[in-house]
Amino acid sequence: MSRKMLLSAVLALGGAVPALRAQPAPEGPPGPVPPVVETVAPVPLPAEGGPALPETAPADPSVLYPQLRPTGAAVPQPVPAAAPCVACGAERETLWTRPTLVGDWFGLRPRLQDRGVTFEGNLTQFAFGQGGGIYRPLPPALAAQGFGQGGVFEYTGRNDMAFTFDLEKFGGMPHGKLLVRSQQWFGDYGNVSLNTGAFPPAVFPASLPPVPNGQGVPYITDFVITQPLSKKWVVFAGKKNVIGAADQDDFAGGNGTMQFMNQALIANPAFLLGLPYSSFTTGFVSPREWGGFSAFVYDPQDRTKNFFAFDSLFSQGIIIGGEVKAKTNFFSLPGEHHVGGMWKHVELTNLRFAEPPPGVYPEPTVPGFPTVPNSYTIYYGFDQYFRVYSEDTNRGWGLFGRASISDGNPTPVQFFLSAGVGGYSPFRYRQGDKFGVGWYYTGTSDQFGPLPRALFGPRPGWGVELFYNAQLTPWMNLTPDFQIVKPEAGAIAKTSYLGGIRLNLKY
């Protein structure tokens, strides 16, 4: 399908929904409001003596973090899908009210789930225009990597398919799960991210999976087993994408398909830009009454294009990280604070001699230049609810913030700050609308040498992002987004202004 045809289909979908809503309501009592199905698996409330062991563990260990919330107050938990209304009749479910675009596959989907196989698909499309940004002609080497001057409009699509297998039904592993995920992109790789001159990609999810020459190719980014050993210890191992592995806030996290899109407001760029997107990992999560802690080990080699190649495991070094989260109950409202650190024993570019191109993820090593073998980042983050609409859901809004300090060489972001407000919309929280307003500041390293200063002119950068995620149907979200980005590469770029939309379809 051509890009023009695909955009026409998107606009047609967007126009059909308001027209449907404009129809007059039928006489008689209103029918049930279709539930907005969250993508995060429900986690039971903590039991006395520690968090309860879930009947089935979340397939992705990253989603264990939302259960780190205070007890005795409003506890924001993901909302499970409501049970079907038998009295309403199956005829009540239409294209616009069912939880997924393609429905239950004529009953096959629930039968597979009964047998231990759950499928979730998401198609996310990005259409952005950008002004400002890179204004100088670029060397051929950078142009070949997708960099370009500002003043462009780009379209990118991303498809994500995940199968979750209940290992208790398949292999007798109590509460165990296997997550298998494939991802692919199409359109303009990175969208406008490579036109801004900023370290953090502005439309980060449009750069994932990070294979610039792999348009349309599905890559297995996750093949990870999660196994609870007790109600206080959960282990995981396998191949996993790194997004969401650490430093996650309720209002600024995820993978860029539902909340913020700028990488600096998804996770801390000081450590994320130097991490592989998909690689082998093992670790544990330990939820406790007071909060919890976690630790992990990563192979630093990016294996997005490889499935299972153990011959070179840890041949390029090792990455070790850990985090502690503490629940809070300020103002009788839930919140959390977390502190973590990451140490990388892997050769990265020595900033005294060269600098990786801004906006490229994962951050490459510049060939032919000296490297530094060790780097670190220490980070802090928090979120604090100011309003919770219901005590048995996560629907509310509040404040979030992040901060970090790094080595400064080879890590180009020596310190980092971000803050903002986000959560469920005060106006349409029942329908599932979300919003966010965020700001970030990147303090660049003071150890850049003469060559990188001449080529890129590194300087501190900052950005602002605003979005409103409208839940049009249970399976369709439309998000207008606006950003202002002052890039770190001051010698080649000026302030960027970005505006566009994101359309997410759950199928």
Residue, then its C-alpha position, 0 to 999 in steps of 0.5 A: m500500500s502506498r503512503k498516500m493510500l495509507l494516509s487516506a485510510v487513516l483520515a477516513l477512520g478519523g472522520a468516521v468516528p465523529a460521524l458515528r458519535a453524531q448519531p442521536a442516541p436511541e430512546g430507552p435506557p442507555g447501553p453499557v459503556p464499553p470498557v477501555v482495555e489497558t495494555v498493562a496486565p492487572v496486578p492484585l493488591p498486596a496481601e499481608g506480609g508482602p505483595a501477593l503472588p499473581e495468579t499469572a506473572p506479567a509476561d514483561p517484568s517491566v510491568l511489575y513496577p506499577q504495583l509499587r504503590p502505597t496501601g491504605a490510600a488510593v491505589p492506582q491499579p491497571v483496569p482489567a477488561a470488564a466481564p461481558c454483559v450477558a443480558c446485553g446480548a452479543e449483538r450490542e458489540t459493534l466495530w466501534t465498541r469492541p476492545t480490538l479492531v479485528g474482534d475475537w477472530f470468530g471465537l478463536r481468540p478467547r479459545l486460544q487464551d483459555r489454552g494459554v496463548t494471548f495475542e496483542g497487536n498494535l499499529t502506530q502511525f506518526a505524521f509530523g512536520q518540523g521547522g528549524g533544526i539542522y540548517r547546514p549542509l551535511p557530510p555524505a557520511l551523515a546524510a547516508q545515515g538519514f540525517g537531513q536539514g529541517g523544514v520537512f514532513e515525514y510519515t512513519g508506521r510501526n507494527d508491534m505483535a506480542f504473543t504471551f504463553d502461559l508456561e503453567k499450561f505449557g510446561g508446568m512452570p507455576h505462574g510463569k510466562l513467555l513473551v515473544r514480540s516482533q516489531q517492524w517499521f515502515g515509511d520514513y525511518g526516525n520520522v523528523s528525529l534526524n533533522t533536529g540536531a538533538f541528542p534525544p530523538a524527538v519522535f523516538p518510537a518512530s526509530l524503533p526497532p533501530v534498523p535504518n535499512g530494515q523497512g518492513v522486516p519484522y524483528i524478534t525483539d523479545f523472547v523472555i521468560t518471567q518466573p515468580l519464585s515466591k511472592k517477593w522474588v520474580v526472575f526473568a531471562g532471555k532476549k528483551n528490548v530495553i524500553g521500560a527496564a528502568d527509571q519509569d514513571d506513571f506519567a512519563g514512561g512506556n514506549g512512546t505509543m501512548q504517552f510522550m514521544n520525545q525520548a527525553l520524556i520516555a526515559n533518561p537519555a544519559f543511560l538509555l542512548g548508550l544501551p542496546y535496544s534488544s539484547f540478552t538479559t537476566g535479572f530479578v524484581s522484588p516487590r515489597e510492602w514498602g516498595g521494591f528493588s530490582a537488578f539486571v545484567y545486559d549484554p551490550q551488543d545490540r541484537t535486534k537483527n539476531f534471534f539467538a546467537f550465543d557465540s559472542l555473548f558478553s564479548q563486547g563487555i557487560i552492563i549492570g544496573g539496579e534500582v530501588k523504589a519507595k512508595t509514598n502517601f503524601f497528601s493521602l495520595p499515592g506516589e513513588h520515588h526511585v533511585g538507580g544506577m547503571w555501570k557499563h563496561v563497554e568501549l564507547t567513543n572518547l569525547r576528547f577526539a570524536e562525538p557520535p552523531p546526535g539523534v542516533y539510537p543506539e549510540p554508535t562508536v565512531p570507528g577509528f577513534p580512541t574509546v573509553p571502557n567504563s561509564y556510569t549514570i546515577y539517576y533519580g525519579f518520582d511521580q506524585y498523584f494530585r488527583v485520583y478519580s477512583e480508588d480502584t483504578n490508576r485513573g488520575w493525574g499528577l507530577f513527575g520528575r527525573a534527574s541524573i549525573s553521569d561520567g561526562n566521558p564517554t557519556p555525552v549527557q553529563f547531567f539531566l533534568s526533566a519535570g512535568v504534569g500528566g495522567y488521565s484527562p480531567f475532562r474525559y477520564r472515563q473514556g480513557d483520554k490522557f494528557g501530558v506537558g513535559w520539559y527537559y534539560t540536557g547538560t552536555s559534557d565539558q570534556f568534548g575535544p576540538l574536533p567534536r566542538a568544530l563539527f557539532g558545537p555541543r552545548p546544553g539543550w532543552g525541550v518542551e512537549l505537549f500531547y493529548n491522547a484522545q480515546l476515540t474507541p476502545w481500540m483507537n487513540l488519536t494524539p495531537d503532539f507539539q514540541i519545541v526542541k533546542p538541539e545540543a548540536g549548536a554548530i549545525a542546528k537551531t531551535s526546532y518546532l515540531g507538530g503532528i499526530r499519532l494514531n494507535l490501533k489495537y488489533 
